[in-house]
């Protein structure tokens, strides 16, 4: 069974869900899921604490990852070397049972901004410049609004805020007018803080892309990856995990292809070709 602590003990592999653990409730549910997967697969997993301000890049560079969420854009930029274990299928109706997600542009509920275009000239918050959902996807979405007369859409950017909570706080505190936020992360926030829904509004969403996958390090044996993958796929139907899936707003898992994430780099290339290196 997975236990909290340092990985590498007794051949255990590291598990981490920081990308989709925006609150204590979600973190606890992921831990319970990792425990179940470890027991079901026979692959020892150690739940690794790697919270802010630790860098996600340092997590992804480890050679003992067994199941850690990795953003699709860094996955591609690292050469698609990590072994994909599985990707979540969010339970929300807009996902249609697919392992995909969108970036939502969020404003304060009391804001005068009702369309994304209303936010132009204001302040845009962002997480980090290597994030697809917090940087690359919104930059690509904003391309359509730029003109020769208006190459810059915002008066200022606020960031890097790094975490979803901090980027949302920038909006709620009035330090930013709008912020892009991973749509699945936002659903996890709303699931465990229903009052948050009264304080924010979504004014636009990007096109969907494949969900960030749970990955294993390139050196992890194929047999271990396959055993973990089978367990994650089985978790979507396991009766004993109903409460866990509800806590994670999760329908189950699917197997994504490394090629599914190539769109992230295409979007980046399009923005750079258009002379728009940063959202703003």
JOCORHU-V761657 format. One record per pair of residues at least 6 apart in sequence whose ideal C-beta (glycine too) atoms are under 8 Angstrom apart, sorted by the first residue. I is the first residue (numbers start at 1). J is the second residue. If there is no record, write none. Layout:
# JOCORHU-V761657
I;J
I;J
This chain:
# JOCORHU-V761657
1;35
1;38
1;39
2;12
2;15
2;31
2;34
2;35
2;37
2;38
2;44
2;45
2;46
2;47
3;46
3;47
4;31
4;46
4;47
4;49
5;46
5;47
6;46
6;48
7;13
7;14
7;46
7;48
7;62
7;64
8;46
8;64
9;46
10;44
11;44
12;44
12;45
12;46
12;66
13;43
13;44
13;45
13;46
13;64
13;65
13;66
13;67
13;216
13;220
13;224
14;45
14;46
14;48
14;62
14;64
14;65
14;66
14;68
15;34
15;37
15;38
15;45
15;46
15;47
15;48
15;66
15;67
15;68
16;47
16;48
16;50
16;59
16;65
16;67
16;68
16;69
17;26
17;27
17;30
17;31
17;34
17;68
17;69
18;50
18;51
18;56
18;59
18;69
19;56
19;69
19;70
19;71
19;182
19;185
19;212
20;26
20;30
20;69
20;88
20;184
20;185
20;188
20;212
20;248
21;27
21;30
21;188
22;163
22;164
22;165
22;185
22;188
22;189
23;165
23;188
23;189
23;192
23;193
25;191
25;192
25;247
26;188
26;191
26;192
26;247
26;248
28;247
29;244
29;247
29;248
30;248
31;47
32;241
32;244
33;235
33;241
33;244
33;248
34;45
34;47
34;67
35;45
35;47
36;231
36;235
36;238
36;240
36;241
36;244
37;43
37;45
37;67
37;228
37;231
37;232
37;235
38;44
38;45
38;231
40;231
40;234
40;235
41;227
41;228
41;230
41;231
42;227
43;66
43;224
43;227
43;228
43;231
45;66
45;67
45;228
48;59
48;68
50;56
50;58
50;59
52;162
52;163
52;166
53;162
56;71
56;74
57;74
57;130
59;65
59;68
60;68
60;70
60;74
60;78
60;82
60;215
62;68
62;217
63;217
63;218
63;219
64;217
64;220
65;82
65;215
65;216
65;217
65;220
66;85
66;216
66;217
66;220
66;224
66;228
67;85
67;214
67;215
67;216
67;228
67;232
68;214
68;215
68;216
69;212
69;213
69;214
69;215
70;82
70;212
70;213
70;214
70;215
71;130
71;131
71;132
71;133
71;212
72;132
72;209
72;210
72;211
72;212
72;213
72;260
72;261
72;264
73;130
73;131
73;132
73;136
73;261
73;264
73;265
73;268
74;130
75;82
75;212
75;213
75;215
75;258
75;261
76;261
76;262
76;264
76;265
77;130
77;265
80;258
80;261
81;218
82;215
82;216
82;217
82;218
83;215
83;216
83;217
83;218
83;220
83;222
83;225
84;213
84;214
84;215
84;255
84;256
84;257
84;258
85;213
85;214
85;215
85;216
85;225
85;228
85;229
85;232
86;213
86;214
86;228
86;229
86;232
86;233
86;253
86;254
86;255
86;256
87;99
87;210
87;211
87;212
87;213
87;214
87;253
87;254
87;255
87;256
88;99
88;184
88;211
88;214
88;248
88;250
88;252
88;253
89;95
89;97
89;98
89;99
89;211
89;236
89;250
89;251
89;252
89;253
89;254
90;101
90;183
90;184
90;187
90;211
90;249
90;250
90;251
91;245
91;249
91;250
91;251
92;183
92;184
92;187
92;249
94;102
95;101
95;208
95;251
97;251
98;208
98;254
99;210
99;211
99;253
99;254
99;256
100;208
100;209
100;210
100;211
101;133
101;182
101;183
101;184
101;208
101;209
101;211
101;212
102;137
102;183
102;205
102;206
102;207
102;208
102;209
103;133
103;134
103;137
103;138
103;141
103;180
103;181
103;182
103;183
103;205
103;206
104;180
104;181
104;182
104;183
104;186
104;202
104;204
104;205
105;116
105;119
105;138
105;141
105;178
105;179
105;180
105;181
105;202
105;203
105;204
105;205
106;168
106;171
106;178
106;179
106;180
106;181
106;186
106;200
106;201
106;202
106;203
107;113
107;119
107;171
107;177
107;178
107;200
107;201
107;203
108;171
108;172
108;174
108;199
108;200
108;201
109;198
109;199
109;200
109;201
111;177
111;201
112;118
113;119
113;122
113;177
113;178
113;203
114;201
114;203
115;203
115;204
116;145
116;178
116;203
116;204
117;145
118;203
119;154
119;177
119;178
119;203
120;145
120;150
120;153
120;154
121;153
121;154
121;155
122;154
122;155
122;176
122;177
122;178
123;154
123;155
123;156
123;157
123;158
123;175
123;176
123;177
123;178
124;138
124;153
124;154
124;156
124;157
124;158
124;176
124;177
124;178
124;179
124;180
124;279
124;280
125;157
125;158
125;159
125;161
125;167
125;170
125;171
125;175
125;176
125;178
125;179
126;134
126;135
126;138
126;157
126;158
126;159
126;160
126;161
126;167
126;179
126;180
126;279
127;133
127;134
127;135
127;159
127;160
127;161
127;162
127;163
127;164
127;166
127;167
128;134
128;135
128;159
128;160
128;161
128;162
129;135
129;160
129;278
132;209
132;212
132;264
133;180
133;181
133;182
133;183
133;185
134;164
134;167
134;180
134;181
134;182
135;180
135;278
135;279
136;264
136;267
136;268
136;271
137;180
137;206
137;209
137;264
137;267
138;180
138;206
138;279
139;267
139;268
139;271
139;276
139;278
139;279
140;206
140;267
140;268
140;270
140;271
141;204
141;206
141;207
142;153
142;276
142;279
143;270
143;271
143;274
143;276
145;153
146;153
146;274
146;276
151;275
151;276
152;280
153;280
154;279
154;280
156;280
157;278
157;279
157;280
158;170
158;175
158;176
158;179
159;167
159;170
161;167
161;169
161;170
161;179
164;181
164;182
164;185
164;186
164;189
165;189
167;176
167;179
167;180
167;181
168;179
168;181
168;189
168;200
170;176
170;179
171;177
171;178
171;179
171;200
172;199
172;200
178;203
180;206
180;279
183;205
184;211
184;249
186;202
187;249
188;248
188;249
189;196
190;196
190;197
191;247
191;249
192;247
209;260
209;261
209;263
209;264
210;256
210;260
210;261
210;263
211;256
213;256
214;232
216;224
216;225
216;228
229;255
232;253
233;252
233;253
233;254
233;255
235;241
235;245
235;252
235;253
236;245
236;250
236;251
236;252
236;253
237;252
244;250
245;251
245;252
271;277
